[in-house]
Amino acid sequence: MSSRRRTVGLLTVTALTALAGLMPDAWAQGKPIRLVVPYPPGGPLDIVARALAERVKDSLGTVVVENRPGAGGNLGADLVAKSAPDGATIVMGAVATHAINPWLYSRMPYDPLRDFTPITLVAQVPNVLVMNAETATRLNIRSLADLVDYAKKNPARLNYGSGGNGSAGHLAGEIFKAQAGLFAVHIPYAGGPPAQLALVSGQVDFNFDNLAAASANIKSGRLKALAVTTARKSSAMPELPTVAEAGARLGLKDFDISTWFGLFGPARLPADVTARLNKGFVDALNSPELKARMATLMAEPSPTTPEQFAAFVKAELAKYEPVVKASGAKAD
């Protein structure tokens, strides 16, 4: 072999080796990406995960959604935390798995910050403060200010329901009570649907419910919506004020609670792998088709950079620590 051929051959091998080094093992080997959803099938988080998987086929290849429910989402999240950092396994984490559960469970199998690489926030779903409509009429409560005023004048006369101790609805209620300086009795139920049924039937007075879940009863007039819990109004019901807006003079100007979910890989995911995953999923989230799909779930697409998502998760984790501790809620 001539010296020139040998040199060209060595350069080719070197170039191919370098290129392979830039590619995650999952893509280099043609593996599908496993997207773990740590909750049962059929919920908003699962539906969005499957819609995303379909949209990123051209940019990221095949994405297989795998439901791994258990321990409030901890089981599926832990599976990914302990996976190889090669881009082959990621998780759709949520406010529960990365901000609430670490304070709710005395023994966590993972650290929500150290054991994951944030990829992008996916969506935020507003919660809504809703009252039983008949109760609101009987008590002459037409606004958030009316509710706060009545509760302060009648301590412990009002109660509120939630999907269980430590649920997003429970903790939203505790933050609301603390910031507004009022007291209402918390009644936990075994999940969101029983809590909503209790509210519709008049067994409880108000709830902080998922907007998508409550919307049908709001539109039918069985529930009276007073405000959404996010910092910005919901595009699904723009006529509703935010709690912070309606309660600015009541101590609630910083109120901002949402059910959010986003994508994480294991810790030490290479920067180029993280960047490629981020671009693929962010492009999908910005597509008109996915925006329309998410609108039916009243979910607000919220794509971010990995750095923005990391800062967001850190802030959410810090926000829920005093709330969970003050509530006394424990999951184990």
C-alpha positions in Angstrom: 0.0 0.0 0.0 1.4 3.4 -0.9 2.2 6.0 1.7 -0.6 8.3 0.3 -3.2 5.5 0.5 -2.2 4.6 4.0 -2.4 8.3 5.1 -5.9 8.7 3.5 -7.1 5.5 5.1 -5.8 6.5 8.6 -7.5 9.9 8.2 -10.8 8.2 7.2 -10.7 5.9 10.2 -9.9 8.8 12.5 -12.7 10.9 11.1 -15.2 8.0 11.4 -14.1 7.3 15.0 -14.4 11.0 15.9 -17.9 11.1 14.4 -19.0 8.0 16.3 -17.7 9.6 19.5 -20.0 12.6 18.9 -23.0 10.3 18.6 -24.8 8.8 21.6 -24.6 5.0 21.8 -28.4 4.8 21.4 -28.4 6.5 18.0 -25.1 5.1 16.8 -26.5 1.6 17.3 -30.0 2.5 15.9 -31.7 1.9 19.2 -35.1 3.4 19.9 -35.4 5.9 22.7 -37.3 4.7 25.7 -39.5 7.5 27.2 -40.6 6.4 30.6 -43.9 7.8 31.9 -44.0 7.2 35.7 -47.8 7.2 35.8 -50.6 4.9 34.4 -51.8 5.3 30.8 -54.5 7.7 29.8 -53.7 10.8 31.8 -52.6 14.2 30.3 -48.9 13.5 30.9 -49.1 10.1 29.1 -51.2 11.6 26.2 -48.6 14.4 25.7 -45.7 11.9 25.9 -47.3 9.8 23.1 -48.0 12.9 21.0 -44.4 14.0 21.4 -43.1 10.5 20.5 -45.0 10.7 17.2 -43.7 14.2 16.4 -40.0 13.5 16.9 -39.7 10.4 14.7 -38.0 12.3 11.9 -35.5 14.1 14.1 -34.8 11.6 16.9 -36.0 8.3 15.5 -38.3 5.9 17.1 -39.5 6.8 20.7 -41.2 4.1 22.6 -43.4 5.2 25.5 -43.3 2.9 28.5 -45.6 3.4 31.6 -43.9 2.6 34.9 -46.3 3.8 37.6 -45.8 3.3 41.3 -44.8 5.2 44.5 -46.3 8.5 43.3 -44.1 8.4 40.2 -40.9 7.6 42.0 -40.6 4.1 40.5 -40.4 5.2 36.9 -38.2 8.2 37.7 -35.7 6.0 39.6 -35.5 3.6 36.7 -34.2 6.4 34.5 -31.9 7.9 37.3 -30.1 4.5 37.3 -30.0 4.1 33.5 -26.9 4.5 31.3 -26.4 8.2 30.3 -26.5 7.4 26.5 -29.7 9.0 25.4 -31.5 5.7 25.2 -33.7 6.2 28.3 -35.4 9.4 29.4 -38.3 10.2 31.7 -41.3 12.5 31.7 -40.9 13.8 35.2 -43.3 16.1 36.9 -43.9 18.5 39.8 -44.5 15.4 42.0 -41.4 13.4 41.1 -39.0 16.4 41.2 -40.4 19.0 43.6 -43.0 17.4 46.0 -42.1 13.8 46.6 -38.6 14.6 47.9 -40.2 16.3 50.9 -43.2 13.9 51.0 -41.3 10.6 51.2 -38.9 10.0 54.1 -36.8 7.7 51.9 -36.3 8.7 48.3 -34.5 6.3 45.9 -33.0 9.3 43.9 -31.9 12.9 44.3 -34.1 15.1 42.0 -31.2 17.4 41.2 -28.0 15.3 41.3 -29.4 12.2 39.6 -30.9 13.7 36.4 -30.0 15.9 33.4 -32.8 18.3 32.6 -33.7 18.4 28.9 -36.7 20.7 28.6 -39.8 21.7 30.4 -42.7 20.3 28.3 -46.0 21.9 29.6 -47.8 23.5 32.5 -51.4 22.7 33.3 -53.1 25.4 35.3 -55.1 24.5 38.4 -58.2 26.4 39.2 -59.9 27.5 42.4 -63.4 26.2 42.1 -66.4 26.3 44.5 -69.6 24.3 44.6 -71.9 26.6 42.7 -74.8 26.2 45.1 -72.6 26.9 48.1 -71.2 30.0 46.4 -74.7 31.3 45.7 -75.9 30.5 49.3 -72.9 32.3 50.9 -73.0 35.2 48.4 -69.4 34.4 47.2 -68.9 35.8 43.7 -65.1 36.4 43.7 -61.8 35.4 45.3 -62.0 38.4 47.6 -65.5 37.3 48.7 -64.1 33.8 49.5 -61.2 35.2 51.5 -63.5 37.6 53.4 -66.0 34.9 54.3 -63.3 32.5 55.4 -61.7 35.1 57.7 -65.0 36.0 59.3 -66.0 32.4 59.7 -62.9 30.4 60.7 -63.1 26.7 60.0 -66.6 27.0 58.5 -65.3 26.2 55.0 -63.6 23.0 53.9 -61.7 22.0 50.8 -61.0 18.7 49.2 -58.0 17.3 47.4 -56.8 14.1 45.8 -54.9 13.1 49.0 -52.4 14.3 51.5 -49.4 15.8 49.7 -51.3 16.1 46.4 -50.9 19.2 44.3 -54.4 20.3 45.2 -53.7 19.8 48.9 -50.5 21.8 48.8 -52.1 24.6 46.7 -54.7 24.9 49.4 -52.1 25.1 52.2 -50.2 27.8 50.3 -53.5 29.7 49.8 -54.4 29.5 53.5 -50.9 30.6 54.6 -50.7 33.6 52.2 -54.2 34.8 52.7 -54.1 34.3 56.5 -57.3 32.1 56.7 -58.2 28.7 57.9 -60.2 26.0 56.1 -60.5 22.3 56.9 -58.7 20.0 54.5 -60.5 16.8 53.5 -58.3 14.3 51.6 -59.8 11.8 49.1 -58.3 8.8 47.3 -57.5 10.6 44.1 -58.7 13.6 42.0 -62.0 12.1 40.7 -63.5 11.4 44.2 -62.4 14.8 45.3 -64.2 16.4 42.4 -67.3 14.3 43.0 -67.3 15.5 46.6 -67.2 19.1 45.5 -69.9 18.7 42.8 -72.2 17.0 45.3 -71.6 19.7 48.0 -69.7 17.6 50.5 -66.9 20.1 50.3 -66.9 23.8 49.6 -64.0 24.4 47.3 -61.1 22.7 45.6 -57.9 23.5 43.8 -58.5 21.3 40.8 -56.9 20.6 37.4 -58.4 23.0 34.9 -58.9 20.3 32.3 -60.6 18.0 34.7 -62.9 20.8 36.1 -63.7 22.6 32.8 -66.8 20.5 32.0 -68.4 21.2 35.4 -67.5 24.9 35.2 -69.1 25.2 31.8 -72.2 23.3 33.0 -72.6 25.7 35.9 -72.2 23.0 38.7 -68.9 24.6 39.7 -68.0 28.3 40.0 -64.5 29.1 39.0 -62.9 32.0 40.9 -59.3 32.1 39.6 -56.5 30.1 38.0 -53.4 29.4 40.1 -50.7 30.2 37.6 -48.9 33.5 37.3 -50.4 34.1 33.8 -54.0 33.7 32.7 -55.0 30.5 30.9 -55.6 30.7 27.2 -58.3 28.1 27.6 -60.3 30.4 30.0 -58.9 33.9 29.6 -61.9 35.4 31.4 -60.6 34.0 34.7 -58.2 36.2 36.7 -55.2 34.6 38.3 -55.1 34.2 42.1 -52.2 36.6 42.3 -54.1 39.2 40.2 -57.4 38.9 42.1 -55.7 38.6 45.5 -52.9 41.1 45.2 -54.3 43.1 48.1 -55.0 40.0 50.1 -51.5 38.7 50.5 -51.6 36.5 47.4 -49.6 38.6 44.9 -46.9 35.9 44.6 -49.2 33.0 44.2 -48.1 30.7 41.4 -48.9 27.0 41.4 -49.1 24.7 38.4 -49.0 21.1 37.5 -45.9 20.8 35.3 -44.0 18.1 33.5 -40.8 17.9 31.6 -38.1 15.6 30.2 -35.1 14.4 32.1 -32.2 12.0 31.2 -29.9 10.3 33.7 -27.1 12.4 35.3 -23.9 12.9 33.2 -25.8 12.9 29.9 -23.3 14.2 27.4 -23.8 17.9 26.4 -24.2 17.0 22.7 -26.8 14.3 23.5 -28.7 16.7 25.7 -28.6 19.4 23.0 -29.9 17.0 20.3 -32.8 15.8 22.6 -33.6 19.4 23.5 -33.8 20.5 19.9 -35.9 17.6 18.8 -38.5 18.0 21.6 -38.6 21.8 21.5 -39.2 21.8 17.8 -42.0 19.3 18.3 -43.5 21.5 21.1 -43.5 24.5 18.8 -45.3 22.7 16.0 -48.9 23.8 15.3 -50.1 20.2 15.4 -48.8 19.6 18.9 -50.0 22.9 20.2 -53.5 22.1 19.0 -53.3 18.7 20.7 -52.2 20.1 24.0 -54.9 22.8 23.8 -57.5 20.1 24.1 -55.9 19.1 27.4 -55.7 22.8 28.5 -51.9 22.3 28.8 -49.7 25.2 27.9 -46.6 24.2 25.9 -43.5 25.5 27.8 -40.3 24.6 26.0 -37.0 25.7 27.6 -33.3 25.3 27.3 -31.8 22.7 29.6 -30.3 25.4 31.7 -33.6 27.2 32.1 -35.3 23.9 33.1 -32.6 23.1 35.6 -33.1 26.5 37.3 -36.9 26.0 37.3 -36.7 22.6 38.9 -34.4 23.9 41.6 -36.7 26.8 42.4 -39.8 24.4 42.5 -38.0 22.0 44.8 -37.2 24.9 47.2 -40.7 26.3 47.0 -42.4 23.1 48.1 -40.1 22.2 51.0 -41.7 24.5 53.6 -45.2 23.9 52.3 -45.0 20.1 52.6 -43.3 20.3 56.0 -45.9 22.8 57.3 -48.8 20.6 56.0 -47.4 17.5 57.9 -48.2 15.3 54.9 -46.3 12.1 54.6 -46.5 9.3 52.0 -44.7 6.6 53.9 
